[in-house]
Amino acid sequence: MATARNKPKNQKRERSQWPNEVLGILLCGGGLLLLLSLISFVPGDVKFLPWMGDAGEAAQSEGCSNWIGPVGVFLGQITFVTFGAAAYLVPLTMLWMGVAKLVFDARASWRTWTGCGVFILSGAALLAVQSLFLQAWSEANHLSGPGGVVGYALGTKFLEALLNKPGAILVLVCVYLVSLILLTGLHPIQFSRSLVTFAVRWWQGRGERKVASAEKAAAREKLRRERDQQLARKHPLFDEDEIEASPKPKARKKAAAKKAANKAANEDKDDDKEEDPQTELPLKVTPPPQVIDASQRSQHKSVPGAKPFAKKKLDHGGLSTEEYENYELPGFDLLNVPENAEPETEADKGELVSVQKTIIDTLKAFGVEVTAGNITRGPTITRYEVYPSMGLRVSRITQLEADLARATKAERINILAPVPGSDTVGIEIANNEKVAVPLHDLLHDPAFTSSKNKIPLALGKDVYGNTVIGDLAAMPHLLVAGATGSGKSVCINTIISSILFKFSPNELRFIMVDPKVVEMQMYNTLPHLAVPVVTDPNKVLAALRWVVNEMERRYRIFADVGVRNFDAFNSRELPEKEQPEEPAEGEEEDKPEEEESYDQEHIDSIAQALTDGELGPPSLDGSDDDDEEEEIPDRVPYIVIIIDELADLMQTAPADMEMCIARIAQKARAAGIHLIIATQTPRADVVTGIIKANIPSRIAFQVSSKLDSRVILDVSGADKLVGKGDMLYLPPGSAKLERAQGAFVSDDEVEDLISFCSNQVDQKFEETVQASIESGGSGGDDDDNEVSDADEEIIEKCLEVIRQEKKASTSLLQRRLRLGYTRAARMMDILEDRGIIGPGDGARPREILINVGQDEP
Ligand SMILES: Nc1ncnc2c1ncn2[C@@H]1O[C@H](COP(=O)(O)OP(=O)(O)OP(=O)(O)O)[C@@H](O)[C@H]1O
């Protein structure tokens, strides 16, 4: 519609353009004609005018000196008589108007035409009024004054009579300047100001340029001297004086001057390039691109009966100690030996190179210059690296993501701009054929068997074929999230399998929580279980409360013994009579490097901290009796809690669940207790701020939206994964995400592994855990039994208030939630019982014992 409306306007404009041009030509021509007539006008030429009778005819035979002939004489005579010396203003004004019309397609308004008239008239009047210039000239030309007839009438007869000479001059100068503005649109004051500024700058710049060129010359001279000295050192036959005196310096000087000039020219060029970085800049000098095939599996020959970890001396115990003397760790032969994938052929390589060429050509088509970098084919994706030309913003490549996806016909592409730790930009495209990463492969890797990792987890392989091994002890808790079918269950299976290859049931115990019922049933016969797989969401809380109590118990034991953490406790020297036999071969390497020394002062400080509640809030089950002698075990096992599907649990008692998880996650590391939480619902109300704040290590599988990815990793990226084990891993203490293909272990392999473990020993569940679960986790705490669903809702609101205000007091809850005193006080009691806030201290706000984390973004 807009175009239709605009059309007649445009046509009208086109139509009206030609008269303007014609007028411009006429004005220029006429102005030039008049100007030439005036310049070449001599008073004697008037005799050539035809109406001068005989004189005219006689003169015609002699020839006219005016460049435009008799017509020029006529025009000159008329304009000089009319305007005097101001006659020159007439052709100049005509030329100005003509040029403006021809070059700028200017439209003259009434203001311009008025300006023209006033400019000429006031000019003539001004010349007539002044008496300093052109008096002799006007007399010689027989004019009525320097301003001609018009000047005489307007200036002398009218204005001078009214205002006297000075007044008339003043008025006329003002009128003249105003008319100049009207005519030209230029502001004389502004114009002169800019002129002065320009002159001043140029003058100042002159000084600076002088100094700069002197400095340049000095630098060149210094460089020359240094070179000469180097030359003298290299060739001692020539002494420095000789070199100074030789004619070469002149040549060198010339060369240096030439070089400096080139350099300056290059610098200038560089400046220009900064303005238009894309079109002019050269491409980077880059190493020749390589095609790397990192998808190949490693060739490991499995010796029958070989194991990733040797059996350790049995000196661990805590939950249960007996019956594990003969327990054997599983060997490689329980896993299928993978067949090696077809090695990459030349045709495959050609295909990869042609895809890279398509990427480069597509970018070029959009004006983005890049050169080819390495192509790395990983198990799931291929990374095409490109070097951006100098001065190119990498974000320009990211902006073209959709165009690159179209050009390469890729389902999903991911752009790493830049590839972390490199100067290239990586474009990742999913392979047509994916190569699985068998767990068998990873278990052979020295990184997995290294004693540096206390609880090694074989997670997968990155795009370069490097193994990704995590250490659960360092993490110390892990969140695994992704959409359904993205590979979470396989990941959990590989994690459990990795652990089973290293730990016997007396060294590590699992508490498995599976509200979906079907996912973890196969593990039910595993001797490592502290309790049968918990499937009832109502019992999960009880199991977690038992873990909290176990954690508290461990801290008390550690304080009694005088050690700070799990490693120090398990590696401490046992009292003489209980001293176990000499450690077996190969055990040394699994011992932590640093031993805790016995330090009475330190023990006292830990005991004091415990009394003050710094190391942990009072026990939930009321078993915290100072008088009661705690039985100190020789060793305690790791406890790994695996929760498959957090969302189901968060539906039953979200506040309690969140707080229990937060408490375990916050303090359990030093007690040898670790959490692995999986969910297929990465929503902010499931993976809450508190949970996230306490679980720093994350694995994200494919999710459907950027929002989900942000909930898991705090950044987008998981939405661009291709599924089936393609994952992003956020290692502990790092902000750098690693993309990897998750390790694969089949259900059959897992079942074989479980049967191997369970056939050796009977299950021995921990009675206290079972008791806690059966009693609903109350641990003798009757108050909790009385908490109704309505109370739970209020507790959640209380937690929200505490989270926002970062403090907890009865009056705060009363005010913010409009509760009565009794109810608010009861809520405070429940929160205290659950170990969320500390005990009351007069009117002061209670201490918040857990990390309430950040609010969700
Ligand atoms: N690391 C892997 N390597 C190769 N294939 C994999 C990998 N992980 C998963 N897959 C494939 O993806 C399928 C689905 O994986 P998985 O069952 O682990 O998904 P999930 O996220 O647990 O789904 P759900 O939440 O529905 O249980 C598997 O059957 C397998 O074929």
The ligand as an SDF file (V2000), in Angstrom:
LIG
                    3D

 31 33  0  0  0  0  0  0  0  0999 V2000
   26.0570  -43.5130   25.1720 N   0  0  0  0  0  0  0  0  0  0  0  0
   25.2730  -44.0510   24.2450 C   0  0  0  0  0  0  0  0  0  0  0  0
   25.8140  -44.5670   23.1410 N   0  0  0  0  0  0  0  0  0  0  0  0
   25.0180  -45.0850   22.1770 C   0  0  0  0  0  0  0  0  0  0  0  0
   23.6740  -45.1260   22.2500 N   0  0  0  0  0  0  0  0  0  0  0  0
   23.0820  -44.6290   23.3340 C   0  0  0  0  0  0  0  0  0  0  0  0
   23.8530  -44.0530   24.3880 C   0  0  0  0  0  0  0  0  0  0  0  0
   23.0050  -43.6400   25.3420 N   0  0  0  0  0  0  0  0  0  0  0  0
   21.7670  -43.9210   24.9090 C   0  0  0  0  0  0  0  0  0  0  0  0
   21.8110  -44.5250   23.7190 N   0  0  0  0  0  0  0  0  0  0  0  0
   20.6640  -44.9860   22.9250 C   0  0  0  0  0  0  0  0  0  0  0  0
   19.5400  -44.2210   23.3100 O   0  0  0  0  0  0  0  0  0  0  0  0
   18.5060  -45.0430   23.7800 C   0  0  0  0  0  0  0  0  0  0  0  0
   17.8150  -44.3660   24.9520 C   0  0  0  0  0  0  0  0  0  0  0  0
   18.7200  -44.2150   26.0060 O   0  0  0  0  0  0  0  0  0  0  0  0
   18.2450  -44.1770   27.5330 P   0  0  0  0  0  0  0  0  0  0  0  0
   17.3040  -45.2710   27.7960 O   0  0  0  0  0  0  0  0  0  0  0  0
   19.4570  -44.0840   28.3610 O   0  0  0  0  0  0  0  0  0  0  0  0
   17.4670  -42.8130   27.5520 O   0  0  0  0  0  0  0  0  0  0  0  0
   16.8160  -42.1190   28.8120 P   0  0  0  0  0  0  0  0  0  0  0  0
   17.2030  -40.6810   28.7290 O   0  0  0  0  0  0  0  0  0  0  0  0
   17.1780  -42.8150   30.0390 O   0  0  0  0  0  0  0  0  0  0  0  0
   15.3110  -42.2550   28.5190 O   0  0  0  0  0  0  0  0  0  0  0  0
   14.1770  -42.4710   29.6070 P   0  0  0  0  0  0  0  0  0  0  0  0
   14.1830  -41.2300   30.4260 O   0  0  0  0  0  0  0  0  0  0  0  0
   12.9650  -42.6000   28.7730 O   0  0  0  0  0  0  0  0  0  0  0  0
   14.5390  -43.6860   30.3510 O   0  0  0  0  0  0  0  0  0  0  0  0
   19.1980  -46.3400   24.1890 C   0  0  0  0  0  0  0  0  0  0  0  0
   18.3650  -47.4330   24.0260 O   0  0  0  0  0  0  0  0  0  0  0  0
   20.3630  -46.4090   23.2520 C   0  0  0  0  0  0  0  0  0  0  0  0
   19.9930  -47.0670   22.0660 O   0  0  0  0  0  0  0  0  0  0  0  0
  1  2  1  0
  2  3  1  0
  2  7  2  0
  3  4  2  0
  4  5  1  0
  5  6  2  0
  6  7  1  0
  6 10  1  0
  7  8  1  0
  8  9  2  0
  9 10  1  0
 10 11  1  0
 11 12  1  0
 11 30  1  0
 12 13  1  0
 13 14  1  0
 13 28  1  0
 14 15  1  0
 15 16  1  0
 16 17  2  0
 16 18  1  0
 16 19  1  0
 19 20  1  0
 20 21  2  0
 20 22  1  0
 20 23  1  0
 23 24  1  0
 24 25  2  0
 24 26  1  0
 24 27  1  0
 28 29  1  0
 28 30  1  0
 30 31  1  0
M  END
$$$$
